[in-house]
Amino acid sequence: MKKALSTDKAPAAIGPYSQGMGTGNFAFVSGQLPADPVSGKFPETIEAQTEACLGNIEAILKSGGLSRKDIVKTTIFLTNMADFIKVNAAYGAFFEGCVFPARSTIQVAALPKNAPIEIEAIAFHEQA
């Protein structure tokens, strides 16, 4: 059985998709831009933008009873691979004390709303 994961503590979807979906022991979180859930504005630095994307993912996971510790895979989309080192630092701090998830980082030509970063995640919980 599948269920939508949804919260007002993360930005609303900007298209015909759910913030996240849970099915069985898995949760799939749609790509999150670094937007503040209330203002929609992006923080100024790539480090703060990375934290915002991950915070939005965490809020969506919490709506389904999961946490950052349940994340098993992430994909990071960057418009500028020169930001990789700074993104890594913020990403590592977010997962401090957790087992680091598997990850891919991909440079793309553009992202919605001209965002410089977008992150999606897959989480696994032992109890369905």
MMTF fields as JSON, N, C-alpha, C and O atoms, coordinates in Angstrom:
{
  "mmtfVersion": "1.0.0",
  "mmtfProducer": "UNKNOWN",
  "numBonds": 511,
  "numAtoms": 512,
  "numGroups": 128,
  "numChains": 1,
  "numModels": 1,
  "chainsPerModel": [1],
  "groupsPerChain": [128],
  "chainIdList": ["A"],
  "bondAtomList": [4, 2, 8, 6, 12, 10, 16, 14, 20, 18, 24, 22, 28, 26, 32, 30, 36, 34, 40, 38, 44, 42, 48, 46, 52, 50, 56, 54, 60, 58, 64, 62, 68, 66, 72, 70, 76, 74, 80, 78, 84, 82, 88, 86, 92, 90, 96, 94, 100, 98, 104, 102, 108, 106, 112, 110, 116, 114, 120, 118, 124, 122, 128, 126, 132, 130, 136, 134, 140, 138, 144, 142, 148, 146, 152, 150, 156, 154, 160, 158, 164, 162, 168, 166, 172, 170, 176, 174, 180, 178, 184, 182, 188, 186, 192, 190, 196, 194, 200, 198, 204, 202, 208, 206, 212, 210, 216, 214, 220, 218, 224, 222, 228, 226, 232, 230, 236, 234, 240, 238, 244, 242, 248, 246, 252, 250, 256, 254, 260, 258, 264, 262, 268, 266, 272, 270, 276, 274, 280, 278, 284, 282, 288, 286, 292, 290, 296, 294, 300, 298, 304, 302, 308, 306, 312, 310, 316, 314, 320, 318, 324, 322, 328, 326, 332, 330, 336, 334, 340, 338, 344, 342, 348, 346, 352, 350, 356, 354, 360, 358, 364, 362, 368, 366, 372, 370, 376, 374, 380, 378, 384, 382, 388, 386, 392, 390, 396, 394, 400, 398, 404, 402, 408, 406, 412, 410, 416, 414, 420, 418, 424, 422, 428, 426, 432, 430, 436, 434, 440, 438, 444, 442, 448, 446, 452, 450, 456, 454, 460, 458, 464, 462, 468, 466, 472, 470, 476, 474, 480, 478, 484, 482, 488, 486, 492, 490, 496, 494, 500, 498, 504, 502, 508, 506],
  "bondOrderList": [1, 1, 1, 1, 1, 1, 1, 1, 1, 1, 1, 1, 1, 1, 1, 1, 1, 1, 1, 1, 1, 1, 1, 1, 1, 1, 1, 1, 1, 1, 1, 1, 1, 1, 1, 1, 1, 1, 1, 1, 1, 1, 1, 1, 1, 1, 1, 1, 1, 1, 1, 1, 1, 1, 1, 1, 1, 1, 1, 1, 1, 1, 1, 1, 1, 1, 1, 1, 1, 1, 1, 1, 1, 1, 1, 1, 1, 1, 1, 1, 1, 1, 1, 1, 1, 1, 1, 1, 1, 1, 1, 1, 1, 1, 1, 1, 1, 1, 1, 1, 1, 1, 1, 1, 1, 1, 1, 1, 1, 1, 1, 1, 1, 1, 1, 1, 1, 1, 1, 1, 1, 1, 1, 1, 1, 1, 1],
  "groupList": [{"groupName": "MET", "atomNameList": ["N", "CA", "C", "O"], "elementList": ["N", "C", "C", "O"], "formalChargeList": [0, 0, 0, 0], "bondAtomList": [1, 0, 2, 1, 3, 2], "bondOrderList": [1, 1, 2], "singleLetterCode": "M", "chemCompType": "L-PEPTIDE LINKING"}, {"groupName": "LYS", "atomNameList": ["N", "CA", "C", "O"], "elementList": ["N", "C", "C", "O"], "formalChargeList": [0, 0, 0, 0], "bondAtomList": [1, 0, 2, 1, 3, 2], "bondOrderList": [1, 1, 2], "singleLetterCode": "K", "chemCompType": "L-PEPTIDE LINKING"}, {"groupName": "ALA", "atomNameList": ["N", "CA", "C", "O"], "elementList": ["N", "C", "C", "O"], "formalChargeList": [0, 0, 0, 0], "bondAtomList": [1, 0, 2, 1, 3, 2], "bondOrderList": [1, 1, 2], "singleLetterCode": "A", "chemCompType": "L-PEPTIDE LINKING"}, {"groupName": "LEU", "atomNameList": ["N", "CA", "C", "O"], "elementList": ["N", "C", "C", "O"], "formalChargeList": [0, 0, 0, 0], "bondAtomList": [1, 0, 2, 1, 3, 2], "bondOrderList": [1, 1, 2], "singleLetterCode": "L", "chemCompType": "L-PEPTIDE LINKING"}, {"groupName": "SER", "atomNameList": ["N", "CA", "C", "O"], "elementList": ["N", "C", "C", "O"], "formalChargeList": [0, 0, 0, 0], "bondAtomList": [1, 0, 2, 1, 3, 2], "bondOrderList": [1, 1, 2], "singleLetterCode": "S", "chemCompType": "L-PEPTIDE LINKING"}, {"groupName": "THR", "atomNameList": ["N", "CA", "C", "O"], "elementList": ["N", "C", "C", "O"], "formalChargeList": [0, 0, 0, 0], "bondAtomList": [1, 0, 2, 1, 3, 2], "bondOrderList": [1, 1, 2], "singleLetterCode": "T", "chemCompType": "L-PEPTIDE LINKING"}, {"groupName": "ASP", "atomNameList": ["N", "CA", "C", "O"], "elementList": ["N", "C", "C", "O"], "formalChargeList": [0, 0, 0, 0], "bondAtomList": [1, 0, 2, 1, 3, 2], "bondOrderList": [1, 1, 2], "singleLetterCode": "D", "chemCompType": "L-PEPTIDE LINKING"}, {"groupName": "PRO", "atomNameList": ["N", "CA", "C", "O"], "elementList": ["N", "C", "C", "O"], "formalChargeList": [0, 0, 0, 0], "bondAtomList": [1, 0, 2, 1, 3, 2], "bondOrderList": [1, 1, 2], "singleLetterCode": "P", "chemCompType": "L-PEPTIDE LINKING"}, {"groupName": "ILE", "atomNameList": ["N", "CA", "C", "O"], "elementList": ["N", "C", "C", "O"], "formalChargeList": [0, 0, 0, 0], "bondAtomList": [1, 0, 2, 1, 3, 2], "bondOrderList": [1, 1, 2], "singleLetterCode": "I", "chemCompType": "L-PEPTIDE LINKING"}, {"groupName": "GLY", "atomNameList": ["N", "CA", "C", "O"], "elementList": ["N", "C", "C", "O"], "formalChargeList": [0, 0, 0, 0], "bondAtomList": [1, 0, 2, 1, 3, 2], "bondOrderList": [1, 1, 2], "singleLetterCode": "G", "chemCompType": "PEPTIDE LINKING"}, {"groupName": "TYR", "atomNameList": ["N", "CA", "C", "O"], "elementList": ["N", "C", "C", "O"], "formalChargeList": [0, 0, 0, 0], "bondAtomList": [1, 0, 2, 1, 3, 2], "bondOrderList": [1, 1, 2], "singleLetterCode": "Y", "chemCompType": "L-PEPTIDE LINKING"}, {"groupName": "GLN", "atomNameList": ["N", "CA", "C", "O"], "elementList": ["N", "C", "C", "O"], "formalChargeList": [0, 0, 0, 0], "bondAtomList": [1, 0, 2, 1, 3, 2], "bondOrderList": [1, 1, 2], "singleLetterCode": "Q", "chemCompType": "L-PEPTIDE LINKING"}, {"groupName": "ASN", "atomNameList": ["N", "CA", "C", "O"], "elementList": ["N", "C", "C", "O"], "formalChargeList": [0, 0, 0, 0], "bondAtomList": [1, 0, 2, 1, 3, 2], "bondOrderList": [1, 1, 2], "singleLetterCode": "N", "chemCompType": "L-PEPTIDE LINKING"}, {"groupName": "PHE", "atomNameList": ["N", "CA", "C", "O"], "elementList": ["N", "C", "C", "O"], "formalChargeList": [0, 0, 0, 0], "bondAtomList": [1, 0, 2, 1, 3, 2], "bondOrderList": [1, 1, 2], "singleLetterCode": "F", "chemCompType": "L-PEPTIDE LINKING"}, {"groupName": "VAL", "atomNameList": ["N", "CA", "C", "O"], "elementList": ["N", "C", "C", "O"], "formalChargeList": [0, 0, 0, 0], "bondAtomList": [1, 0, 2, 1, 3, 2], "bondOrderList": [1, 1, 2], "singleLetterCode": "V", "chemCompType": "L-PEPTIDE LINKING"}, {"groupName": "GLU", "atomNameList": ["N", "CA", "C", "O"], "elementList": ["N", "C", "C", "O"], "formalChargeList": [0, 0, 0, 0], "bondAtomList": [1, 0, 2, 1, 3, 2], "bondOrderList": [1, 1, 2], "singleLetterCode": "E", "chemCompType": "L-PEPTIDE LINKING"}, {"groupName": "CYS", "atomNameList": ["N", "CA", "C", "O"], "elementList": ["N", "C", "C", "O"], "formalChargeList": [0, 0, 0, 0], "bondAtomList": [1, 0, 2, 1, 3, 2], "bondOrderList": [1, 1, 2], "singleLetterCode": "C", "chemCompType": "L-PEPTIDE LINKING"}, {"groupName": "ARG", "atomNameList": ["N", "CA", "C", "O"], "elementList": ["N", "C", "C", "O"], "formalChargeList": [0, 0, 0, 0], "bondAtomList": [1, 0, 2, 1, 3, 2], "bondOrderList": [1, 1, 2], "singleLetterCode": "R", "chemCompType": "L-PEPTIDE LINKING"}, {"groupName": "HIS", "atomNameList": ["N", "CA", "C", "O"], "elementList": ["N", "C", "C", "O"], "formalChargeList": [0, 0, 0, 0], "bondAtomList": [1, 0, 2, 1, 3, 2], "bondOrderList": [1, 1, 2], "singleLetterCode": "H", "chemCompType": "L-PEPTIDE LINKING"}],
  "groupTypeList": [0, 1, 1, 2, 3, 4, 5, 6, 1, 2, 7, 2, 2, 8, 9, 7, 10, 4, 11, 9, 0, 9, 5, 9, 12, 13, 2, 13, 14, 4, 9, 11, 3, 7, 2, 6, 7, 14, 4, 9, 1, 13, 7, 15, 5, 8, 15, 2, 11, 5, 15, 2, 16, 3, 9, 12, 8, 15, 2, 8, 3, 1, 4, 9, 9, 3, 4, 17, 1, 6, 8, 14, 1, 5, 5, 8, 13, 3, 5, 12, 0, 2, 6, 13, 8, 1, 14, 12, 2, 2, 10, 9, 2, 13, 13, 15, 9, 16, 14, 13, 7, 2, 17, 4, 5, 8, 11, 14, 2, 2, 3, 7, 1, 12, 2, 7, 8, 15, 8, 15, 2, 8, 2, 13, 18, 15, 11, 2],
  "groupIdList": [1, 2, 3, 4, 5, 6, 7, 8, 9, 10, 11, 12, 13, 14, 15, 16, 17, 18, 19, 20, 21, 22, 23, 24, 25, 26, 27, 28, 29, 30, 31, 32, 33, 34, 35, 36, 37, 38, 39, 40, 41, 42, 43, 44, 45, 46, 47, 48, 49, 50, 51, 52, 53, 54, 55, 56, 57, 58, 59, 60, 61, 62, 63, 64, 65, 66, 67, 68, 69, 70, 71, 72, 73, 74, 75, 76, 77, 78, 79, 80, 81, 82, 83, 84, 85, 86, 87, 88, 89, 90, 91, 92, 93, 94, 95, 96, 97, 98, 99, 100, 101, 102, 103, 104, 105, 106, 107, 108, 109, 110, 111, 112, 113, 114, 115, 116, 117, 118, 119, 120, 121, 122, 123, 124, 125, 126, 127, 128],
  "secStructList": [7, 3, 3, 3, 3, 7, 7, 6, 6, 1, 7, 7, 7, 1, 1, 1, 1, 7, 1, 3, 3, 3, 3, 6, 6, 3, 3, 3, 3, 3, 3, 3, 7, 1, 7, 7, 6, 6, 6, 7, 7, 7, 7, 1, 1, 2, 2, 2, 2, 2, 2, 2, 2, 2, 2, 2, 2, 2, 2, 2, 2, 2, 2, 6, 6, 7, 7, 4, 4, 4, 3, 3, 3, 3, 3, 3, 3, 3, 1, 7, 4, 4, 4, 2, 2, 2, 2, 2, 2, 2, 2, 2, 2, 2, 6, 6, 6, 1, 7, 7, 7, 3, 3, 3, 3, 3, 3, 7, 1, 7, 7, 4, 4, 4, 7, 1, 3, 3, 3, 3, 3, 3, 3, 3, 7, 1, 7, 7],
  "xCoordList": [0.843, 0.0, 0.89, 1.915, 0.497, 1.287, 0.492, -0.739, 1.251, 0.608, 1.48, 2.708, 0.819, 1.548, 2.114, 1.466, 3.33, 3.941, 3.817, 4.202, 3.28, 3.016, 3.116, 2.686, 3.684, 3.802, 3.857, 4.325, 3.378, 3.509, 4.843, 5.114, 5.669, 6.99, 8.062, 9.248, 7.623, 8.482, 7.694, 6.465, 8.38, 7.659, 6.675, 6.945, 5.545, 4.561, 5.152, 6.016, 4.681, 5.105, 4.747, 3.702, 5.614, 5.37, 4.852, 4.849, 4.42, 3.896, 3.009, 2.682, 2.622, 1.741, 2.515, 2.666, 2.996, 3.703, 3.541, 3.144, 3.848, 3.769, 5.122, 6.155, 5.118, 6.384, 7.146, 8.37, 6.416, 7.026, 5.964, 4.767, 6.424, 5.529, 6.135, 7.337, 5.295, 5.72, 5.053, 3.873, 5.803, 5.268, 6.059, 7.282, 5.362, 6.061, 7.03, 6.66, 8.262, 9.284, 10.048, 10.957, 9.696, 10.433, 9.659, 8.429, 10.41, 9.858, 10.725, 11.953, 10.072, 10.745, 10.386, 9.214, 11.394, 11.161, 11.539, 12.657, 10.592, 10.836, 11.967, 12.248, 12.602, 13.679, 13.238, 12.192, 14.051, 13.755, 14.702, 15.924, 14.107, 14.879, 15.197, 14.61, 16.114, 16.483, 15.526, 15.956, 14.25, 13.255, 12.756, 12.506, 12.619, 11.981, 10.504, 9.871, 9.938, 8.552, 7.534, 6.451, 7.85, 6.904, 7.129, 6.2, 8.364, 8.643, 8.938, 8.754, 9.394, 9.791, 11.161, 11.623, 11.817, 13.127, 14.246, 14.137, 15.315, 16.505, 17.503, 17.643, 18.207, 19.318, 20.405, 20.404, 21.313, 22.312, 23.479, 23.95, 23.959, 25.151, 24.77, 23.691, 25.649, 25.389, 25.34, 24.609, 26.122, 26.071, 24.685, 24.104, 24.157, 22.828, 21.743, 20.72, 21.963, 21.009, 20.992, 19.933, 22.163, 22.244, 21.488, 20.705, 21.725, 21.028, 19.515, 18.753, 19.077, 17.643, 17.032, 15.958, 17.706, 17.212, 17.076, 16.043, 18.11, 18.101, 17.071, 16.437, 16.899, 15.877, 14.478, 13.621, 14.246, 12.954, 12.719, 11.611, 13.758, 13.651, 13.314, 12.436, 14.011, 13.77, 12.332, 11.709, 11.81, 10.431, 9.431, 8.462, 9.664, 8.772, 8.863, 7.844, 10.078, 10.24, 9.541, 8.892, 9.667, 9.022, 7.512, 6.879, 6.93, 5.48, 5.075, 3.913, 6.033, 5.787, 6.4, 6.472, 6.846, 7.409, 8.849, 9.309, 9.568, 10.964, 11.871, 11.402, 13.18, 14.152, 15.33, 15.396, 16.26, 17.456, 18.238, 18.914, 18.153, 18.876, 18.335, 19.005, 17.128, 16.511, 16.87, 16.533, 17.549, 17.895, 18.976, 20.016, 18.708, 19.66, 20.306, 21.352, 19.687, 20.225, 19.785, 18.624, 20.701, 20.366, 20.932, 21.899, 20.318, 20.856, 20.884, 19.878, 22.051, 22.23, 22.396, 23.205, 21.622, 21.731, 22.308, 21.757, 23.414, 24.082, 24.174, 24.429, 23.966, 24.179, 25.637, 26.049, 26.428, 27.844, 28.645, 28.611, 29.356, 30.125, 31.248, 31.822, 31.565, 32.556, 32.065, 32.867, 30.764, 30.191, 30.321, 29.946, 30.839, 30.865, 31.501, 30.935, 32.643, 33.339, 32.506, 32.411, 31.907, 31.083, 29.814, 29.385, 29.219, 28.033, 28.402, 27.661, 29.534, 29.996, 30.114, 29.724, 30.64, 30.816, 29.469, 29.303, 28.511, 27.183, 26.456, 25.785, 26.591, 25.963, 26.519, 25.762, 27.832, 28.467, 28.016, 27.776, 27.897, 27.44, 26.006, 25.676, 25.153, 23.76, 23.668, 22.827, 24.526, 24.475, 25.433, 25.652, 26.005, 26.904, 26.172, 25.045, 26.822, 26.223, 25.366, 24.838, 25.218, 24.442, 25.399, 26.536, 24.921, 25.639, 25.36, 24.202, 26.414, 26.2, 25.436, 25.775, 24.407, 23.681, 24.529, 25.514, 24.129, 24.703, 24.306, 23.294, 25.114, 24.831, 25.375, 26.403, 24.666, 25.155, 25.073, 24.166, 26.023, 25.98, 26.124, 27.057, 25.185, 25.112, 25.061, 24.29, 25.886, 25.775, 24.715, 24.687, 23.839, 22.754, 22.826, 23.441, 22.201, 22.223, 21.37, 21.735, 20.242, 19.34, 18.404, 18.184, 17.854, 16.882, 15.679, 15.781, 14.535, 13.36, 13.665, 14.47, 13.017, 13.147, 14.588, 14.953, 15.406, 16.818, 17.615, 18.589, 17.191, 17.913, 19.287, 19.44, 20.283, 21.608, 21.76, 22.723, 20.802, 20.894, 19.492, 18.547, 19.386, 18.171, 18.638, 19.592, 17.965, 18.338, 17.08, 16.051, 17.174, 16.096, 16.629, 17.84, 15.709, 16.152, 15.233, 14.046, 15.826, 15.096, 15.427, 16.59, 14.398, 14.594, 14.006, 13.099, 14.537, 14.071, 13.867, 14.737, 12.72, 12.407, 12.148, 11.446, 12.714, 12.573, 11.133, 10.775, 10.299, 8.901, 8.023, 8.061, 7.235, 6.348, 5.12, 4.261],
  "yCoordList": [-1.178, 0.0, 1.244, 1.283, 2.238, 3.472, 4.615, 4.627, 5.592, 6.778, 7.986, 7.903, 9.107, 10.348, 10.855, 10.772, 11.38, 12.057, 13.549, 14.026, 14.273, 15.684, 16.473, 16.009, 17.661, 18.536, 19.986, 20.289, 20.873, 22.296, 22.841, 24.037, 21.956, 22.349, 22.232, 22.437, 21.9, 21.873, 22.542, 22.58, 23.071, 23.731, 22.781, 21.589, 23.322, 22.535, 22.16, 22.861, 21.057, 20.643, 21.75, 22.39, 21.965, 23.013, 22.422, 23.091, 21.185, 20.51, 19.353, 19.213, 18.527, 17.4, 16.204, 15.174, 16.364, 15.301, 15.506, 16.582, 14.473, 14.528, 14.926, 14.693, 15.529, 15.821, 14.512, 14.467, 13.466, 12.161, 11.086, 11.364, 9.85, 8.688, 7.601, 7.339, 6.976, 5.834, 4.584, 4.602, 3.503, 2.214, 1.13, 1.062, 0.287, -0.728, -0.066, 0.844, -0.524, 0.021, 1.192, 1.732, 1.584, 2.63, 3.939, 3.959, 5.023, 6.354, 7.007, 6.939, 7.635, 8.312, 9.787, 10.151, 10.635, 12.072, 12.736, 12.583, 13.474, 14.203, 15.204, 15.633, 15.563, 16.536, 17.804, 18.373, 18.236, 19.428, 20.554, 20.404, 21.678, 22.895, 23.528, 23.147, 24.486, 25.114, 26.228, 27.261, 26.024, 27.066, 26.996, 25.92, 28.171, 28.268, 27.917, 28.419, 27.066, 26.644, 27.782, 27.666, 28.867, 29.974, 31.042, 31.421, 31.524, 32.637, 32.185, 32.948, 30.947, 30.453, 30.944, 30.594, 31.748, 32.312, 31.3, 30.419, 31.453, 30.63, 31.35, 32.569, 30.613, 31.216, 31.666, 31.26, 32.494, 33.076, 32.159, 32.176, 31.354, 30.537, 29.115, 28.635, 28.452, 27.069, 26.145, 25.154, 26.471, 25.663, 25.759, 24.74, 26.965, 27.155, 26.574, 26.091, 26.621, 26.025, 24.506, 23.883, 23.916, 22.47, 22.106, 21.156, 22.859, 22.619, 22.753, 21.987, 23.726, 23.927, 22.74, 22.266, 22.256, 21.081, 19.9, 19.23, 19.646, 18.502, 18.687, 17.719, 19.906, 20.18, 19.92, 19.393, 20.288, 20.011, 18.515, 18.033, 17.781, 16.316, 15.743, 14.889, 16.216, 15.707, 15.986, 15.129, 17.154, 17.495, 16.559, 16.125, 16.253, 15.341, 13.94, 13.274, 13.491, 12.165, 12.099, 11.1, 13.146, 13.169, 13.012, 12.409, 13.547, 13.415, 11.95, 11.595, 11.106, 9.67, 8.842, 7.618, 9.497, 8.772, 8.324, 7.42, 8.938, 8.59, 9.754, 10.855, 9.497, 10.531, 10.459, 9.587, 11.399, 11.403, 10.094, 9.687, 9.444, 8.182, 7.061, 6.047, 7.24, 6.235, 6.419, 5.568, 7.518, 7.778, 6.8, 6.667, 6.111, 5.133, 5.575, 5.049, 6.544, 6.998, 8.42, 8.766, 9.241, 10.59, 10.828, 10.19, 11.744, 12.241, 13.752, 14.386, 14.32, 15.771, 16.243, 15.706, 17.251, 17.878, 19.277, 20.076, 19.562, 20.869, 21.513, 20.838, 22.817, 23.517, 23.923, 24.306, 23.839, 24.197, 23.22, 23.293, 22.32, 21.316, 21.942, 21.275, 23.187, 23.882, 24.028, 24.275, 23.879, 23.949, 22.636, 22.573, 21.6, 20.249, 20.21, 19.593, 20.841, 20.785, 21.446, 20.919, 22.588, 23.277, 22.485, 22.42, 21.889, 21.044, 19.848, 19.497, 19.225, 18.08, 18.424, 17.626, 19.586, 19.988, 20.107, 19.591, 20.776, 20.94, 19.603, 19.312, 18.794, 17.471, 16.58, 15.914, 16.577, 15.767, 16.182, 15.327, 17.48, 17.977, 17.525, 17.166, 17.539, 17.128, 15.664, 15.314, 14.823, 13.39, 12.973, 11.78, 13.942, 13.614, 12.71, 12.999, 11.619, 10.67, 9.62, 8.731, 9.704, 8.727, 7.935, 8.344, 6.81, 6.123, 6.923, 7.178, 7.319, 8.107, 7.284, 6.125, 7.873, 7.161, 7.019, 7.733, 6.088, 6.042, 7.357, 7.963, 7.791, 9.096, 9.198, 8.609, 9.953, 10.372, 11.884, 12.478, 12.514, 13.958, 14.179, 13.683, 14.933, 15.12, 16.609, 17.349, 17.048, 18.432, 18.488, 17.658, 19.487, 19.68, 21.093, 21.979, 21.294, 22.607, 23.624, 24.796, 23.182, 24.1, 23.307, 22.112, 24.001, 23.414, 24.343, 25.522, 23.823, 24.681, 25.906, 25.838, 27.008, 28.272, 28.791, 29.579, 28.342, 28.735, 28.389, 29.064, 27.335, 26.892, 26.352, 25.776, 26.533, 25.987, 24.537, 23.863, 24.058, 22.715, 22.154, 22.886, 20.845, 20.098, 18.742, 18.16, 18.247, 16.955, 16.107, 16.588, 14.829, 13.871, 12.75, 12.565, 11.996, 10.958, 9.746, 9.831, 8.624, 7.381, 6.964, 6.963, 6.609, 6.177, 4.779, 4.374, 4.062, 2.706, 2.631, 3.018, 2.135, 1.984, 0.524, -0.145, 0.026, -1.401, -1.819, -2.968, -0.899, -1.212, -0.526, 0.697, -1.307, -0.72, -0.132, 0.404],
  "zCoordList": [0.0, 0.0, 0.0, 0.682, -0.756, -0.794, -0.189, -0.202, 0.351, 0.908, 0.628, 0.614, 0.406, 0.169, 1.483, 2.526, 1.422, 2.559, 2.279, 1.212, 3.24, 3.005, 4.303, 5.358, 4.215, 5.372, 4.919, 3.822, 5.769, 5.476, 5.994, 5.889, 6.553, 7.048, 5.955, 6.21, 4.739, 3.551, 2.432, 2.485, 1.418, 0.33, -0.357, -0.508, -0.765, -1.515, -2.87, -3.398, -3.419, -4.755, -5.75, -5.628, -6.725, -7.721, -9.026, -10.06, -8.977, -10.161, -9.739, -8.56, -10.692, -10.39, -9.816, -10.473, -8.587, -7.891, -6.392, -5.945, -5.621, -4.161, -3.593, -4.219, -2.401, -1.724, -1.508, -1.629, -1.191, -0.992, -1.05, -0.974, -1.188, -1.194, -0.326, -0.383, 0.473, 1.264, 0.728, 0.38, 0.663, 0.254, 0.963, 0.839, 1.703, 2.485, 3.446, 4.189, 3.425, 4.319, 3.701, 4.331, 2.498, 1.787, 1.733, 1.709, 1.714, 1.465, 0.397, 0.447, -0.562, -1.66, -1.573, -1.665, -1.396, -1.272, -2.589, -3.082, -3.148, -4.396, -4.197, -3.078, -5.288, -5.227, -4.524, -4.834, -3.576, -2.782, -3.148, -3.129, -3.48, -3.717, -2.368, -1.355, -2.338, -1.064, -0.65, -0.136, -0.87, -0.6, 0.842, 1.385, 1.441, 2.745, 2.565, 1.637, 3.432, 3.255, 3.326, 2.752, 4.008, 4.151, 3.084, 2.371, 2.98, 2.063, 0.635, -0.314, 0.488, -0.828, -1.266, -2.352, -0.439, -0.791, -0.545, 0.307, -1.307, -1.158, -0.259, -0.353, 0.618, 1.359, 0.374, -0.788, 0.841, -0.059, -0.404, -1.541, 0.555, 0.279, -0.116, 0.233, -0.836, -1.249, -0.03, -0.031, 1.015, 2.238, 2.875, 3.249, 2.999, 3.588, 2.681, 3.165, 1.383, 0.444, 0.577, 0.5, 0.776, 0.997, 2.267, 2.281, 3.329, 4.602, 4.432, 5.022, 3.626, 3.408, 2.665, 3.034, 1.624, 0.894, 1.84, 1.86, 2.62, 3.54, 4.653, 5.073, 5.128, 6.136, 5.593, 6.302, 4.332, 3.709, 3.58, 3.816, 3.205, 3.124, 4.492, 4.619, 5.507, 6.856, 7.312, 7.94, 7.008, 7.394, 6.713, 7.335, 5.456, 4.726, 5.315, 5.501, 5.606, 6.22, 7.576, 7.887, 8.38, 9.694, 9.57, 10.438, 8.5, 8.31, 8.131, 8.327, 7.759, 7.605, 8.72, 8.613, 9.798, 10.933, 10.742, 11.439, 9.811, 9.559, 9.929, 10.218, 9.917, 10.238, 9.274, 8.407, 9.446, 8.601, 8.727, 7.782, 9.863, 10.057, 9.172, 8.979, 8.635, 7.773, 6.298, 5.475, 5.952, 4.546, 4.104, 4.748, 2.979, 2.455, 1.14, 0.757, 0.443, -0.852, -1.102, -0.883, -1.556, -1.994, -3.383, -3.8, -4.077, -5.343, -5.235, -4.916, -5.506, -5.484, -6.92, -7.677, -7.279, -8.585, -8.372, -7.615, -9.04, -8.936, -10.307, -11.304, -10.353, -11.615, -11.794, -12.889, -10.706, -10.775, -9.916, -8.687, -10.559, -9.823, -8.999, -8.137, -9.245, -8.419, -6.975, -6.074, -6.749, -5.397, -4.621, -3.45, -5.253, -4.681, -3.285, -2.382, -3.086, -1.796, -0.7, 0.409, -1.0, -0.01, 0.301, 1.453, -0.723, -0.523, 0.347, 1.265, 0.067, 0.857, 2.336, 3.189, 2.643, 4.04, 4.743, 5.848, 4.123, 4.728, 4.806, 5.797, 3.766, 3.715, 4.835, 5.542, 4.983, 6.028, 7.418, 8.272, 7.655, 8.961, 9.237, 10.367, 8.21, 8.381, 8.825, 9.653, 8.277, 8.573, 9.69, 9.899, 10.407, 11.512, 12.507, 12.909, 12.896, 13.83, 13.152, 13.82, 11.836, 11.061, 10.173, 9.939, 9.69, 8.621, 7.357, 7.026, 6.651, 5.436, 4.4, 4.161, 3.783, 2.736, 1.476, 1.289, 0.62, -0.723, -1.402, -1.051, -2.377, -2.969, -4.378, -4.713, -5.192, -6.499, -6.543, -5.96, -7.237, -7.46, -8.954, -9.585, -9.507, -10.95, -11.262, -10.652, -12.216, -12.671, -13.756, -14.665, -13.644, -14.607, -15.175, -14.582, -16.312, -16.958, -16.204, -16.112, -15.67, -14.978, -14.078, -14.28, -13.075, -12.146, -12.047, -12.384, -11.585, -11.437, -10.567, -9.639, -10.879, -10.157, -10.133, -9.261, -11.099, -11.197, -9.934, -9.6, -9.241, -8.048, -8.44, -9.517, -7.578, -7.854, -7.389, -7.754, -6.578, -6.006, -5.792, -5.499, -5.946, -5.625, -5.091, -5.609, -4.061, -3.487, -3.33, -2.856, -3.737, -3.52, -2.638, -2.52, -2.016, -1.075, -1.086, -1.4, -0.733, -0.485, 0.936, 1.339, 1.69, 3.076, 3.248, 2.521, 4.216, 4.541, 6.048, 6.828, 6.435, 7.863, 8.139, 7.38, 9.227, 9.572, 9.794, 9.535, 10.271, 10.533, 9.499, 9.361, 8.774, 7.746, 8.38, 7.68]
}
